[in-house]
Amino acid sequence: MTVDILSRSQSLKRERKRQFLLEGIAIVAIAIFLIGVMPLLLTPFRLRLLGRFLSLAIVALGIDLIWGYTGLLSLGHGIFFALGGYAIAMHLQLQLPPGQIPDFFPLYGVTELPLFWQPFYSFPFTLLALILIPSLVAGFLGYLVFRNRIKGVYFSILTQAALIVFFNFFNGQQKLINGTNGLKTDTNQLFGVVVSSQPAQFAFYTATILILILLYVLTRWLTSGRFGRLLIAIRDDENRVRFSGYDPTAFKVLVFAISGGIAGISGALFTVQSGIITPSAMDVAFSIEMVIWVAVGGRGTLVGAILGALLVNYARTFLSEQFAEVWLFFQGALFLIVVTVLPDGILGWLRSWQWGKVRALLGMSAPVVTYPSLEQDPEVQKERQEVGEDGNQ
């Protein structure tokens, strides 16, 4: 019996290693295709669009981490997305000859650079700021909410309320951040290269792909081990987690802060590829769109979040070009179809109906639907055998 349990445990470990190996090979192949082949197939404009959509896939990863795995539906991720975008835009605005300030300041009678702009002269500080500022803001907001055990729809309402507050605040700060006009980046320079130039845009495109891969690996690692199982436990039954001796508040604050940092990175990459960041990034509709991307692709899958962001944004671009007057109706119909017919998203449907055939062809065992993998847990198998022997006696 012990030998049988050990063999099953080793078989499970081998299958996991093979799964990670196949996943790694697929990631490398996709990265090579995107970096080496797509620039040859697409025009510079279309390649720039792809880079923007890939940067939006990063924020979708962060939302999937908190919604798909932790059960926290945030409708305010535009806050963290915009904070990352403003951080990199402020640095680019300061790439001027000594003694000069960004050209919008004199329009409002400002003659000296505001104090909080000063650190953004430093590129290393900017890189830290576009991650840490959104993370700290997310962690602070999360702490205020989760310490009072607010969850569910009330959490979603509060995140959207915070989004509206930030939107109105940024809109009214003409003398500090150019208000509703935002900060442009396309004519600025980074390391002596114009941001909107083709070499710079290809560099941003490549960086977006590599960062997306790194963040996917990070979120995959976070959701694969004990930390990931704890997040799923919080999603499924938070009270039982609390009764088991864990403090869900600390874990929810942590994962919300990580998701905020991921959104900040996404906002920075989107800003340098779109050429501008404005308070419209904190529009309510845009934050809801982020959730829709994850829902369409399939929440709780990570890959589905990336797939959904790319599909929805490409569909919107195609429909708006081909059917300029009625494309919003097509987009609404697409969302309704996915929600009603494919409630688990595209990837969830593929896993339910088609993935079993693919796994069989690869010689992999069928997936287990119980939580947490009870059918493959050696300790559970041992207990079942012992219970069975006691029943026979």
GUFIBA-311556 format. One record per residue (C-alpha): residue in three letters; chain; x, y, z. Coordinates in pm, 1 decimal, decimal comma, always signed. Layout:
BEGIN
 code unit        u        v        w
  Ala    A        X        Y        Z
...
This chain:
BEGIN
 code unit        u        v        w
  Met    A     +0,0     +0,0     +0,0
  Thr    A   +283,5   +240,3    +89,0
  Val    A   +462,5   +154,1   -234,3
  Asp    A   +145,4   +223,7   -429,4
  Ile    A   +107,0   +564,8   -265,1
  Leu    A   +470,2   +653,8   -334,9
  Ser    A   +438,0   +549,9   -697,4
  Arg    A   +126,9   +763,3   -737,9
  Ser    A   +303,5  +1058,3   -578,5
  Gln    A   +599,7  +1020,3   -810,5
  Ser    A   +367,9   +985,6  -1108,8
  Leu    A   +191,2  +1307,7  -1010,4
  Lys    A   +523,5  +1489,9   -978,9
  Arg    A   +636,4  +1362,5  -1319,9
  Glu    A   +312,6  +1479,5  -1477,9
  Arg    A   +351,2  +1823,9  -1324,3
  Lys    A   +708,4  +1849,6  -1449,7
  Arg    A   +598,0  +1747,3  -1796,5
  Gln    A   +316,6  +2001,4  -1786,9
  Phe    A   +555,1  +2281,2  -1683,7
  Leu    A   +802,1  +2171,1  -1952,5
  Leu    A   +536,1  +2182,0  -2224,6
  Glu    A   +419,2  +2518,2  -2095,2
  Gly    A   +773,2  +2652,8  -2101,5
  Ile    A   +829,7  +2532,7  -2456,5
  Ala    A   +502,5  +2694,9  -2566,1
  Ile    A   +598,8  +3025,7  -2402,6
  Val    A   +939,1  +3031,7  -2572,9
  Ala    A   +785,2  +2944,5  -2909,1
  Ile    A   +521,9  +3217,8  -2878,1
  Ala    A   +784,6  +3473,6  -2772,8
  Ile    A  +1004,9  +3387,9  -3071,8
  Phe    A   +705,9  +3412,9  -3304,0
  Leu    A   +593,0  +3748,6  -3166,1
  Ile    A   +939,5  +3904,6  -3165,7
  Gly    A  +1088,1  +3745,0  -3475,5
  Val    A   +797,6  +3680,9  -3711,8
  Met    A   +517,5  +3928,1  -3638,1
  Pro    A   +729,5  +4237,4  -3723,7
  Leu    A   +776,1  +4086,3  -4070,6
  Leu    A   +404,6  +4025,1  -4118,6
  Leu    A   +257,0  +4346,3  -3977,6
  Thr    A   +294,0  +4709,5  -4072,6
  Pro    A   +447,8  +4940,6  -3809,1
  Phe    A   +100,8  +5071,6  -3722,6
  Arg    A    -44,3  +4721,1  -3673,0
  Leu    A   +261,5  +4614,0  -3476,6
  Arg    A   +217,7  +4913,1  -3249,0
  Leu    A   -145,6  +4812,8  -3196,9
  Leu    A    -36,9  +4461,5  -3104,5
  Gly    A   +208,6  +4605,9  -2853,3
  Arg    A    -70,0  +4808,5  -2692,2
  Phe    A   -296,7  +4505,9  -2672,0
  Leu    A    -18,4  +4297,7  -2516,6
  Ser    A    +34,5  +4569,8  -2256,8
  Leu    A   -338,0  +4557,6  -2179,0
  Ala    A   -306,4  +4180,4  -2138,0
  Ile    A    -73,6  +4250,8  -1845,1
  Val    A   -343,1  +4432,3  -1647,1
  Ala    A   -580,0  +4146,5  -1733,1
  Leu    A   -333,4  +3909,7  -1564,0
  Gly    A   -350,8  +4117,4  -1247,6
  Ile    A   -729,6  +4117,7  -1249,5
  Asp    A   -740,5  +3742,8  -1302,7
  Leu    A   -510,8  +3700,8  -1003,6
  Ile    A   -750,7  +3879,7   -767,3
  Trp    A  -1082,1  +3789,5   -931,3
  Gly    A  -1026,5  +3445,8  -1079,3
  Tyr    A   -819,7  +3307,3   -791,6
  Thr    A   -916,8  +3519,0   -489,9
  Gly    A  -1275,2  +3611,6   -574,4
  Leu    A  -1220,8  +3988,9   -550,5
  Leu    A  -1398,6  +4166,5   -834,7
  Ser    A  -1227,1  +4503,1   -868,7
  Leu    A  -1394,9  +4769,0  -1081,3
  Gly    A  -1128,7  +5028,3  -1008,0
  His    A   -809,2  +4895,5  -1160,6
  Gly    A   -796,2  +5198,9  -1384,7
  Ile    A   -650,5  +5382,8  -1083,6
  Phe    A   -336,5  +5171,7  -1074,3
  Phe    A   -313,1  +5155,0  -1453,3
  Ala    A   -318,3  +5536,2  -1473,4
  Leu    A    -69,5  +5582,5  -1188,2
  Gly    A   +185,5  +5372,1  -1374,5
  Gly    A   +119,4  +5565,1  -1693,5
  Tyr    A   +157,5  +5903,0  -1523,7
  Ala    A   +482,9  +5794,4  -1359,2
  Ile    A   +656,8  +5713,6  -1688,2
  Ala    A   +498,3  +6015,9  -1861,7
  Met    A   +632,3  +6252,6  -1594,9
  His    A   +982,8  +6116,8  -1646,2
  Leu    A   +957,3  +6162,6  -2023,2
  Gln    A   +819,0  +6515,9  -1983,2
  Leu    A  +1132,4  +6606,0  -1787,0
  Gln    A  +1372,5  +6506,8  -2065,1
  Leu    A  +1447,6  +6871,9  -2139,3
  Pro    A  +1751,4  +7101,3  -2145,0
  Pro    A  +1859,8  +7223,9  -1798,0
  Gly    A  +1643,4  +7499,6  -1658,5
  Gln    A  +1335,2  +7421,2  -1869,1
  Ile    A  +1006,6  +7281,2  -1744,9
  Pro    A   +728,7  +7099,9  -1938,1
  Asp    A   +553,7  +7339,4  -2174,7
  Phe    A   +208,1  +7313,4  -2017,9
  Phe    A   +316,4  +7467,2  -1685,9
  Pro    A   +353,8  +7827,5  -1817,8
  Leu    A     +0,1  +7806,4  -1958,5
  Tyr    A   -130,0  +7796,1  -1601,3
  Gly    A   +114,9  +8048,6  -1459,1
  Val    A   +350,0  +7792,1  -1302,7
  Thr    A   +714,3  +7899,2  -1327,6
  Glu    A   +885,0  +7638,2  -1107,3
  Leu    A   +866,0  +7264,0  -1124,6
  Pro    A   +643,7  +7125,2   -844,6
  Leu    A   +835,7  +6945,8   -572,9
  Phe    A   +680,7  +6602,2   -630,6
  Trp    A   +801,0  +6611,5   -993,7
  Gln    A  +1167,6  +6638,8   -892,5
  Pro    A  +1237,0  +6266,1   -822,6
  Phe    A  +1108,8  +6171,0  -1168,3
  Tyr    A  +1423,8  +6310,6  -1326,6
  Ser    A  +1574,8  +5975,8  -1225,7
  Phe    A  +1491,4  +5681,2  -1452,0
  Pro    A  +1558,8  +5415,5  -1182,3
  Phe    A  +1328,6  +5602,2   -943,5
  Thr    A  +1061,6  +5615,0  -1214,8
  Leu    A  +1084,7  +5239,5  -1269,5
  Leu    A  +1036,9  +5180,2   -898,3
  Ala    A   +761,8  +5440,1   -873,5
  Leu    A   +548,9  +5297,5  -1154,7
  Ile    A   +538,1  +4969,1   -961,6
  Leu    A   +549,8  +5075,9   -598,0
  Ile    A   +307,6  +5370,0   -609,0
  Pro    A    +19,9  +5164,8   -757,5
  Ser    A   +107,0  +4876,9   -522,9
  Leu    A   +107,0  +5099,0   -214,8
  Val    A   -217,1  +5269,3   -313,8
  Ala    A   -378,7  +4931,9   -380,1
  Gly    A   -246,5  +4792,0    -52,6
  Phe    A   -374,2  +5092,6   +143,1
  Leu    A   -719,0  +5080,4    -15,9
  Gly    A   -729,8  +4704,3    +30,9
  Tyr    A   -635,9  +4731,0   +396,1
  Leu    A   -911,8  +4985,9   +464,4
  Val    A  -1166,4  +4759,5   +297,2
  Phe    A  -1057,2  +4411,9   +401,7
  Arg    A   -993,0  +4493,5   +767,8
  Asn    A  -1366,0  +4562,9   +793,8
  Arg    A  -1442,5  +4231,9   +620,8
  Ile    A  -1607,0  +4402,1   +325,3
  Lys    A  -1633,3  +4167,6    +28,3
  Gly    A  -1849,7  +4071,6   -264,0
  Val    A  -2050,4  +4336,6   -442,4
  Tyr    A  -1972,6  +4590,9   -169,7
  Phe    A  -1602,0  +4561,2   -245,5
  Ser    A  -1673,1  +4614,5   -616,1
  Ile    A  -1882,0  +4924,4   -541,0
  Leu    A  -1609,2  +5070,8   -319,0
  Thr    A  -1337,9  +5018,4   -581,4
  Gln    A  -1554,5  +5190,7   -840,0
  Ala    A  -1623,5  +5477,3   -598,6
  Ala    A  -1248,1  +5516,2   -542,4
  Leu    A  -1200,8  +5519,5   -918,6
  Ile    A  -1445,6  +5808,4   -955,4
  Val    A  -1267,3  +6001,3   -679,7
  Phe    A   -928,7  +5961,5   -848,8
  Phe    A  -1076,4  +6046,6  -1189,3
  Asn    A  -1224,0  +6372,6  -1065,4
  Phe    A   -908,3  +6461,3   -872,4
  Phe    A   -676,6  +6410,5  -1170,6
  Asn    A   -918,9  +6592,8  -1398,6
  Gly    A   -900,5  +6905,6  -1185,9
  Gln    A   -522,0  +6928,6  -1148,0
  Gln    A   -433,7  +7148,4  -1444,6
  Lys    A   -145,6  +7321,7  -1266,2
  Leu    A    +12,9  +6994,4  -1152,7
  Ile    A    -45,5  +6730,9  -1420,4
  Asn    A   -222,7  +6921,8  -1701,1
  Gly    A   -567,7  +6806,9  -1589,5
  Thr    A   -798,6  +6661,1  -1849,9
  Asn    A   -541,9  +6714,8  -2128,7
  Gly    A   -304,3  +6463,8  -1974,1
  Leu    A    +64,8  +6419,0  -2045,9
  Lys    A   +195,9  +6348,1  -2396,0
  Thr    A   +496,8  +6123,2  -2450,9
  Asp    A   +524,7  +6072,7  -2826,8
  Thr    A   +749,9  +6373,3  -2893,8
  Asn    A   +972,6  +6325,3  -2588,0
  Gln    A  +1303,2  +6143,3  -2582,3
  Leu    A  +1423,2  +5844,4  -2383,0
  Phe    A  +1799,5  +5786,5  -2383,0
  Gly    A  +1827,4  +6024,2  -2676,3
  Val    A  +1569,2  +5845,7  -2894,0
  Val    A  +1228,5  +5993,0  -2976,1
  Val    A   +963,6  +5780,1  -2808,9
  Ser    A   +738,4  +5766,5  -3116,5
  Ser    A  +1020,2  +5660,5  -3351,6
  Gln    A  +1006,4  +5314,6  -3501,8
  Pro    A  +1320,0  +5180,8  -3324,1
  Ala    A  +1187,8  +5298,4  -2986,1
  Gln    A   +844,7  +5150,3  -3049,9
  Phe    A   +995,0  +4814,9  -3146,5
  Ala    A  +1199,9  +4821,5  -2827,0
  Phe    A   +883,3  +4890,2  -2625,3
  Tyr    A   +704,5  +4612,5  -2814,0
  Thr    A   +981,1  +4364,4  -2732,6
  Ala    A   +995,0  +4478,7  -2370,5
  Thr    A   +618,0  +4433,0  -2343,1
  Ile    A   +641,4  +4073,0  -2459,8
  Leu    A   +925,5  +3989,7  -2222,1
  Ile    A   +758,3  +4160,1  -1925,6
  Leu    A   +429,9  +3985,8  -2003,6
  Ile    A   +611,1  +3652,2  -1995,9
  Leu    A   +784,9  +3734,5  -1668,0
  Leu    A   +460,7  +3843,9  -1504,5
  Tyr    A   +282,3  +3535,5  -1634,1
  Val    A   +552,3  +3317,9  -1479,1
  Leu    A   +520,3  +3515,3  -1154,1
  Thr    A   +142,5  +3480,3  -1136,9
  Arg    A   +166,7  +3114,8  -1240,9
  Trp    A   +411,5  +3054,0   -956,9
  Leu    A   +192,4  +3240,7   -708,2
  Thr    A   -115,3  +3040,3   -801,6
  Ser    A    +51,2  +2698,0   -831,1
  Gly    A   +180,8  +2640,4   -478,5
  Arg    A    +41,0  +2663,3   -129,0
  Phe    A    -13,5  +3037,4   -164,1
  Gly    A   -231,3  +2977,8   -467,3
  Arg    A   -432,0  +2708,6   -289,0
  Leu    A   -488,5  +2949,6     -2,9
  Leu    A   -614,6  +3216,5   -242,7
  Ile    A   -859,9  +2967,6   -392,1
  Ala    A   -969,0  +2868,3    -41,9
  Ile    A  -1036,9  +3235,7    +37,3
  Arg    A  -1239,6  +3260,8   -280,9
  Asp    A  -1443,7  +2949,4   -210,1
  Asp    A  -1498,9  +2977,8   +166,0
  Glu    A  -1330,0  +3265,0   +346,4
  Asn    A  -1492,3  +3185,0   +680,7
  Arg    A  -1351,4  +2833,9   +682,4
  Val    A  -1006,2  +2974,5   +607,7
  Arg    A  -1041,0  +3207,7   +905,1
  Phe    A  -1156,6  +2922,5  +1129,4
  Ser    A   -852,9  +2721,6  +1016,2
  Gly    A   -622,6  +2978,1  +1178,2
  Tyr    A   -532,3  +3194,7   +878,8
  Asp    A   -588,5  +3567,8   +851,0
  Pro    A   -748,6  +3624,0   +508,3
  Thr    A   -710,0  +4001,7   +541,6
  Ala    A   -330,5  +3995,0   +513,7
  Phe    A   -335,6  +3767,2   +209,2
  Lys    A   -606,4  +3969,5    +35,0
  Val    A   -417,3  +4294,2    +95,1
  Leu    A    -98,5  +4136,3    -38,8
  Val    A   -253,1  +3995,0   -354,7
  Phe    A   -441,9  +4319,4   -418,1
  Ala    A   -115,3  +4514,6   -387,7
  Ile    A    +57,6  +4275,0   -629,2
  Ser    A   -228,8  +4313,7   -874,4
  Gly    A   -204,0  +4692,8   -844,2
  Gly    A   +168,6  +4682,9   -921,4
  Ile    A   +102,5  +4467,0  -1227,7
  Ala    A   -156,6  +4719,4  -1345,2
  Gly    A    +97,7  +5001,2  -1299,6
  Ile    A   +346,5  +4822,1  -1524,3
  Ser    A    +72,1  +4773,2  -1781,8
  Gly    A    -18,1  +5142,4  -1771,4
  Ala    A   +342,5  +5249,9  -1822,6
  Leu    A   +392,1  +5022,6  -2123,7
  Phe    A    +60,8  +5129,5  -2275,2
  Thr    A   +146,2  +5497,4  -2229,5
  Val    A   +477,1  +5485,3  -2415,4
  Gln    A   +311,4  +5297,3  -2703,3
  Ser    A     -1,3  +5511,0  -2726,2
  Gly    A   +178,8  +5844,7  -2683,1
  Ile    A    -36,7  +5996,6  -2409,2
  Ile    A   -190,7  +5933,7  -2067,8
  Thr    A   -501,7  +6120,0  -1953,4
  Pro    A   -755,0  +6083,6  -1671,2
  Ser    A   -972,4  +5893,1  -1918,8
  Ala    A   -764,5  +5588,3  -1822,7
  Met    A   -959,2  +5608,0  -1495,4
  Asp    A  -1293,2  +5613,4  -1670,6
  Val    A  -1545,1  +5369,3  -1523,8
  Ala    A  -1613,0  +5205,4  -1859,5
  Phe    A  -1243,9  +5126,9  -1915,4
  Ser    A  -1210,6  +4948,7  -1580,2
  Ile    A  -1521,8  +4745,9  -1657,3
  Glu    A  -1371,2  +4653,5  -1993,6
  Met    A  -1071,0  +4507,1  -1812,6
  Val    A  -1303,4  +4272,7  -1624,6
  Ile    A  -1478,8  +4180,2  -1949,3
  Trp    A  -1146,8  +4075,3  -2104,4
  Val    A  -1093,0  +3827,3  -1823,5
  Ala    A  -1452,3  +3703,0  -1838,0
  Val    A  -1433,2  +3644,0  -2212,5
  Gly    A  -1103,2  +3457,5  -2195,5
  Gly    A  -1188,7  +3260,7  -1883,0
  Arg    A  -1117,3  +3366,5  -1527,4
  Gly    A   -897,7  +3160,4  -1303,0
  Thr    A   -679,1  +3050,8  -1593,8
  Leu    A   -423,4  +3333,4  -1649,4
  Val    A   -386,9  +3229,8  -2013,3
  Gly    A   -754,0  +3311,9  -2061,5
  Ala    A   -697,0  +3665,0  -1933,8
  Ile    A   -428,0  +3722,7  -2197,0
  Leu    A   -637,8  +3560,5  -2468,2
  Gly    A   -945,0  +3762,5  -2374,8
  Ala    A   -759,6  +4094,9  -2376,9
  Leu    A   -618,2  +4027,6  -2722,1
  Leu    A   -940,8  +3893,7  -2873,6
  Val    A  -1169,5  +4165,4  -2740,0
  Asn    A   -939,3  +4450,7  -2836,9
  Tyr    A   -871,7  +4309,5  -3181,5
  Ala    A  -1243,4  +4249,7  -3233,5
  Arg    A  -1316,4  +4607,2  -3129,2
  Thr    A  -1052,4  +4740,6  -3369,5
  Phe    A  -1179,5  +4529,7  -3659,0
  Leu    A  -1546,0  +4610,5  -3599,4
  Ser    A  -1479,9  +4982,5  -3557,5
  Glu    A  -1291,1  +4985,9  -3888,8
  Gln    A  -1542,1  +4780,1  -4086,0
  Phe    A  -1865,9  +4896,1  -3924,2
  Ala    A  -1790,7  +5241,9  -3790,5
  Glu    A  -2152,3  +5332,2  -3715,9
  Val    A  -2279,1  +5012,4  -3551,6
  Trp    A  -1969,3  +4841,1  -3414,4
  Leu    A  -2076,2  +4897,6  -3053,2
  Phe    A  -2381,4  +4677,4  -3112,9
  Phe    A  -2158,2  +4395,2  -3237,8
  Gln    A  -1935,0  +4432,2  -2934,1
  Gly    A  -2231,8  +4423,6  -2697,1
  Ala    A  -2370,2  +4114,6  -2870,5
  Leu    A  -2032,0  +3943,3  -2837,9
  Phe    A  -2024,8  +4003,5  -2463,8
  Leu    A  -2382,9  +3880,8  -2420,9
  Ile    A  -2309,1  +3561,9  -2612,2
  Val    A  -1999,8  +3488,0  -2405,2
  Val    A  -2177,3  +3551,6  -2074,6
  Thr    A  -2486,8  +3345,2  -2159,5
  Val    A  -2340,3  +3065,2  -2370,8
  Leu    A  -1982,1  +3048,7  -2236,3
  Pro    A  -2002,5  +3146,6  -1866,5
  Asp    A  -1655,3  +3002,8  -1803,5
  Gly    A  -1505,3  +3194,5  -2093,0
  Ile    A  -1345,3  +3066,2  -2408,4
  Leu    A  -1065,2  +2881,8  -2232,5
  Gly    A  -1308,0  +2728,6  -1983,8
  Trp    A  -1513,4  +2593,6  -2273,3
  Leu    A  -1204,3  +2453,0  -2441,8
  Arg    A  -1096,5  +2284,1  -2120,3
  Ser    A  -1439,0  +2134,4  -2063,8
  Trp    A  -1501,2  +2000,8  -2414,5
  Gln    A  -1179,1  +1986,0  -2613,8
  Trp    A   -884,2  +1983,3  -2376,3
  Gly    A   -951,7  +1624,1  -2267,8
  Lys    A   -886,8  +1502,9  -2621,6
  Val    A   -562,3  +1698,4  -2639,4
  Arg    A   -445,8  +1560,6  -2302,4
  Ala    A   -524,4  +1206,1  -2417,0
  Leu    A   -317,9  +1254,5  -2733,3
  Leu    A    -25,8  +1377,9  -2521,1
  Gly    A    -57,8  +1081,5  -2284,4
  Met    A   -165,0  +1295,2  -1988,3
  Ser    A   -422,6  +1184,3  -1732,8
  Ala    A   -767,6  +1339,1  -1721,9
  Pro    A   -803,6  +1653,7  -1509,9
  Val    A   -964,3  +1627,4  -1168,8
  Val    A  -1251,5  +1860,3  -1087,7
  Thr    A  -1250,8  +1818,1   -710,2
  Tyr    A  -1083,4  +2072,7   -486,6
  Pro    A   -805,3  +2057,6   -393,8
  Ser    A   -708,4  +1767,4   -623,0
  Leu    A   -846,5  +1509,2   -382,9
  Glu    A   -841,1  +1224,4   -630,9
  Gln    A   -464,8  +1256,9   -682,5
  Asp    A   -359,0  +1331,6   -324,2
  Pro    A   -156,0  +1034,3   -189,9
  Glu    A   -254,7  +1106,4   +170,7
  Val    A   -623,0  +1106,2    +81,4
  Gln    A   -577,3   +779,0   -107,5
  Lys    A   -414,9   +624,6   +199,3
  Glu    A   -696,4   +738,5   +425,1
  Arg    A   -957,2   +598,9   +186,4
  Gln    A   -783,2   +262,9   +176,4
  Glu    A   -762,5   +252,7   +554,6
  Val    A  -1130,0   +339,7   +585,5
  Gly    A  -1213,7    +72,2   +331,2
  Glu    A  -1014,2   -191,3   +521,3
  Asp    A  -1182,4    -94,6   +848,5
  Gly    A  -1523,2   -126,5   +682,4
  Asn    A  -1442,7   -472,1   +549,3
  Gln    A  -1342,4   -587,8   +897,4
